[in-house]
Structures are given as C-alpha cells and as structure tokens.
Amino acid sequence: MASTKVSVLKFVGTVSLGLLTGTSYTLYSFTTPSLLEHSSASSAAKAFRSLASTATTHLTTLSGISGSAFFLAFVLSPSGYRHPYLLYTSLFCFGTRLTDYVTPSIFGEPSSTSAATQRRAAVAQARKEKAAARRMVASYELLDDSHTEEGTASASGDDLVEEEINGEEVRSEVELFVRNQLVQTAVAGLGFAMAVLGVWGDGAHQFVDTFVIEV
C-alpha cells in the first residue's frame, strides 16, 4: 500500500515539475518577449502585469505540488528505498521560488529600476497633494472655483498617469522577468532531470530485484 502511494506521489511530482519547467521556458522564450512588440507602453505594461500575476500564481502552485509530492514520497518510502534524490528534487522544486532573489545577483538589477521607484513615489506624493488641495477647496464651499480646480487637477492627474508609464521602465521590468524565468527554467530543469533519472533508476532496481528473486 505504501509502495502504491509513493509511486503515485512520484508520478504527480514528476508531471508537475515537468509542467513547471515547460511553463517557465515558454514564458522565457516566447510569451513574455512578445509583449515588447506592443504599439504603446501603456498596453504593454497592462498586458505584462496581467501575465506576470497569472504566471506567478500558476508557477507557485506547480512548485508547491511538485515539491510536496517528492518530499512526501521521501518520507513515506520504506527505509531501504528512501533514495536521497527525492529530497534533492524537492529542494530544487522549492528553490524555484527563490529565483526572484538570485536573478538580480547573477545578471545585475536594471539601472532604471531605482529611477522607476522614485518616479512612482513622486507621482503618489503629487496625487496626495492634489487630493488635499481639492478637499481644502471644497471645505471653503467655493463651488465654481471648486469645479475649475477639480478639472485642472484631473488633467494634471491624467498627465501624471501618462508620465508614470514609461517605455524604458516597462522594457526593464519585462527583461528582469525574462531573466528570472531563465534562471527558474534552469533550476526546474535540473530537478526534472534528476526526477526522471531517479524514477528510471527505481524501475531498473525493482526489475533487478524481481529477476533475482525469480532466478
């Protein structure tokens, strides 16, 4: 019974890790780079953030499933068949979630990242000041002036929004995400190769044991 559970866990872990590797490679090589072909920075930014959010959710799920499956297979295996590759593969699976911290140290952080952070902080501060100014005008009940001021503030806010979305910043974010997927593909690929070799080795070992017993 325990052997059946371990076999199922190995199968689930291997399939999930294969999907994780394939998804990361697809994001790295095809899907994400195509976002840079959008005609406007705003549409590219919107598409990229939607893709990044969805991809991160699915990749995290696959990483958790595969890592947990291999770890449980290691724990539930009989002492004589508790191979270390199950634990190592589990560590590779969970290690894919650390690539966000490893990638900048390997490739370097894009120079425009700090500038983008400062720009967003300045935009947020300007919006707060505009909102405070509108509340102050409304408190004096100057209706005509209030409408005029709101129109001006809205126009300024729109300008700030447009100014916030910069093409170079979007390109920098996309390139960092692509590099992160490259590192994640490498980590997941190593784990997947180890899992396949381990499962093949388990099958060969069981075949040899069965053949020896029959002889």
C-alpha positions as CSV (number, residue, x, y, z in Angstrom):
1,M,0.0,0.0,0.0
2,A,2.8,2.4,0.9
3,S,4.6,1.5,-2.3
4,T,1.5,2.5,-4.3
5,K,1.2,5.8,-2.6
6,V,4.9,6.5,-3.2
7,S,4.6,5.6,-6.8
8,V,1.6,8.0,-7.2
9,L,3.5,10.8,-5.4
10,K,6.5,10.3,-7.7
11,F,4.3,10.4,-10.8
12,V,2.5,13.6,-9.6
13,G,5.7,15.3,-8.6
14,T,7.4,14.4,-11.9
15,V,4.5,15.6,-14.1
16,S,4.1,18.8,-12.0
17,L,7.8,19.6,-12.2
18,G,7.7,18.9,-16.0
19,L,4.8,21.4,-16.4
20,L,6.7,23.9,-14.2
21,T,9.8,23.6,-16.4
22,G,7.9,23.9,-19.6
23,T,5.8,26.9,-18.5
24,S,8.9,28.7,-17.3
25,Y,10.7,28.0,-20.6
26,T,7.7,29.2,-22.6
27,L,7.5,32.4,-20.6
28,Y,11.2,33.0,-21.1
29,S,11.5,32.2,-24.8
30,F,8.1,33.1,-26.4
31,T,5.4,34.7,-24.4
32,T,7.0,37.5,-22.4
33,P,9.4,38.8,-25.1
34,S,6.4,39.3,-27.5
35,L,5.0,41.9,-25.1
36,L,7.7,44.3,-26.2
37,E,6.1,44.4,-29.6
38,H,3.0,46.3,-28.4
39,S,2.5,49.6,-30.0
40,S,2.2,51.6,-26.8
41,A,3.8,51.4,-23.4
42,S,0.5,51.5,-21.5
43,S,-0.9,48.5,-23.3
44,A,2.4,46.6,-22.9
45,A,2.5,47.4,-19.2
46,K,-1.1,46.3,-18.7
47,A,-0.6,43.0,-20.6
48,F,2.7,42.3,-18.8
49,R,1.3,42.9,-15.3
50,S,-1.6,40.7,-16.0
51,L,0.6,37.9,-17.4
52,A,3.1,38.2,-14.6
53,S,0.4,38.0,-11.9
54,T,-1.3,34.9,-13.5
55,A,2.0,33.2,-14.3
56,T,3.3,33.7,-10.8
57,T,0.2,32.1,-9.3
58,H,0.4,29.1,-11.5
59,L,4.1,28.6,-11.1
60,T,3.9,28.9,-7.3
61,T,1.1,26.2,-7.4
62,L,3.1,23.8,-9.5
63,S,6.2,24.4,-7.4
64,G,4.3,23.6,-4.2
65,I,2.6,20.5,-5.6
66,S,5.8,19.0,-7.1
67,G,8.0,19.8,-4.0
68,S,5.4,18.5,-1.6
69,A,4.9,15.3,-3.7
70,F,8.6,14.4,-3.7
71,F,9.1,15.3,-0.1
72,L,6.1,13.1,0.9
73,A,7.4,10.3,-1.3
74,F,10.8,10.5,0.5
75,V,9.1,10.4,3.9
76,L,6.7,7.5,3.1
77,S,9.3,5.4,1.3
78,P,10.5,2.3,3.2
79,S,13.9,2.8,4.8
80,G,15.6,0.6,2.2
81,Y,14.1,2.5,-0.7
82,R,14.3,6.1,0.7
83,H,16.6,7.5,-2.0
84,P,18.1,10.9,-1.5
85,Y,17.2,12.1,-5.0
86,L,13.6,12.5,-3.8
87,L,14.7,15.0,-1.1
88,Y,17.1,16.8,-3.5
89,T,14.4,17.1,-6.2
90,S,12.0,18.5,-3.6
91,L,14.6,21.2,-2.7
92,F,15.0,22.1,-6.4
93,C,11.2,22.5,-6.7
94,F,11.0,24.8,-3.7
95,G,14.2,26.5,-4.8
96,T,12.5,27.8,-7.9
97,R,10.6,30.3,-5.7
98,L,13.9,31.9,-4.6
99,T,14.9,32.9,-8.2
100,D,13.5,36.4,-7.6
101,Y,16.3,37.0,-5.1
102,V,19.0,35.2,-7.1
103,T,18.4,36.6,-10.5
104,P,19.5,40.3,-9.7
105,S,22.7,39.0,-8.2
106,I,23.5,37.0,-11.3
107,F,22.5,39.4,-14.1
108,G,22.5,42.7,-12.1
109,E,19.5,44.8,-11.4
110,P,18.4,47.1,-14.3
111,S,19.5,50.7,-13.8
112,S,16.1,52.1,-14.4
113,T,14.5,50.1,-11.5
114,S,15.5,52.7,-8.9
115,A,14.5,55.5,-11.1
116,A,11.1,53.9,-11.7
117,T,10.7,53.5,-7.9
118,Q,11.5,57.2,-7.4
119,R,9.1,58.2,-10.2
120,R,6.2,56.2,-8.7
121,A,6.9,57.7,-5.2
122,A,6.9,61.2,-6.7
123,V,3.6,60.5,-8.6
124,A,2.0,59.1,-5.4
125,Q,3.1,62.2,-3.5
126,A,1.7,64.5,-6.2
127,R,-1.6,62.7,-6.1
128,K,-1.8,63.1,-2.4
129,E,-1.1,66.8,-2.6
130,K,-3.8,67.2,-5.3
131,A,-6.3,65.4,-3.2
132,A,-5.5,67.6,-0.2
133,A,-5.9,70.7,-2.4
134,R,-9.3,69.5,-3.6
135,R,-10.5,68.9,-0.1
136,M,-9.4,72.3,1.0
137,V,-11.2,74.0,-1.9
138,A,-14.4,72.0,-1.1
139,S,-14.2,73.0,2.6
140,Y,-14.5,76.7,1.6
141,E,-17.6,75.8,-0.4
142,L,-16.4,77.8,-3.4
143,L,-18.4,75.7,-5.9
144,D,-17.4,77.5,-9.1
145,D,-13.8,77.6,-8.2
146,S,-14.0,74.0,-6.9
147,H,-15.2,72.7,-10.3
148,T,-12.5,74.6,-12.0
149,E,-9.9,73.3,-9.7
150,E,-11.1,69.8,-10.0
151,G,-10.9,69.9,-13.8
152,T,-7.4,71.2,-13.6
153,A,-6.4,68.6,-11.0
154,S,-7.9,65.9,-13.1
155,A,-6.0,67.0,-16.1
156,S,-2.8,67.1,-14.1
157,G,-3.6,63.6,-12.7
158,D,-4.0,62.3,-16.2
159,D,-0.7,63.7,-17.2
160,L,0.9,62.1,-14.2
161,V,-0.6,58.7,-15.1
162,E,0.7,59.0,-18.6
163,E,4.0,60.1,-17.4
164,E,4.2,57.2,-15.0
165,I,4.1,54.6,-17.8
166,N,7.5,54.9,-19.4
167,G,8.6,52.6,-22.2
168,E,12.1,52.1,-20.8
169,E,10.7,51.2,-17.4
170,V,8.3,48.6,-19.0
171,R,11.2,47.1,-21.0
172,S,13.3,46.9,-17.9
173,E,10.6,45.1,-16.0
174,V,10.0,42.7,-18.8
175,E,13.7,41.9,-19.2
176,L,14.1,41.3,-15.5
177,F,11.1,38.9,-15.6
178,V,12.5,37.1,-18.6
179,R,15.9,36.6,-16.9
180,N,14.1,35.4,-13.8
181,Q,12.3,32.8,-15.9
182,L,15.6,31.7,-17.4
183,V,17.0,31.0,-14.0
184,Q,13.8,29.3,-12.9
185,T,13.9,27.1,-16.0
186,A,17.4,26.1,-15.3
187,V,16.6,25.2,-11.6
188,A,13.4,23.4,-12.5
189,G,15.1,21.6,-15.4
190,L,17.9,20.2,-13.2
191,G,15.3,19.0,-10.8
192,F,13.2,17.4,-13.6
193,A,16.2,15.6,-15.0
194,M,17.1,14.3,-11.5
195,A,13.5,13.1,-11.0
196,V,13.4,11.3,-14.4
197,L,16.7,9.6,-13.8
198,G,15.6,8.7,-10.2
199,V,12.3,7.2,-11.3
200,W,14.1,5.3,-14.1
201,G,16.6,4.0,-11.6
202,D,13.9,2.9,-9.2
203,G,12.2,1.0,-12.0
204,A,15.5,-0.7,-13.0
205,H,16.3,-1.5,-9.4
206,Q,12.9,-3.1,-8.9
207,F,13.3,-5.1,-12.2
208,V,16.7,-6.4,-11.0
209,D,15.2,-7.4,-7.6
210,T,12.3,-9.2,-9.3
211,F,14.6,-11.0,-11.7
212,V,17.0,-12.1,-8.9
213,I,14.0,-13.4,-6.8
214,E,12.6,-15.4,-9.8
215,V,16.0,-16.9,-10.5
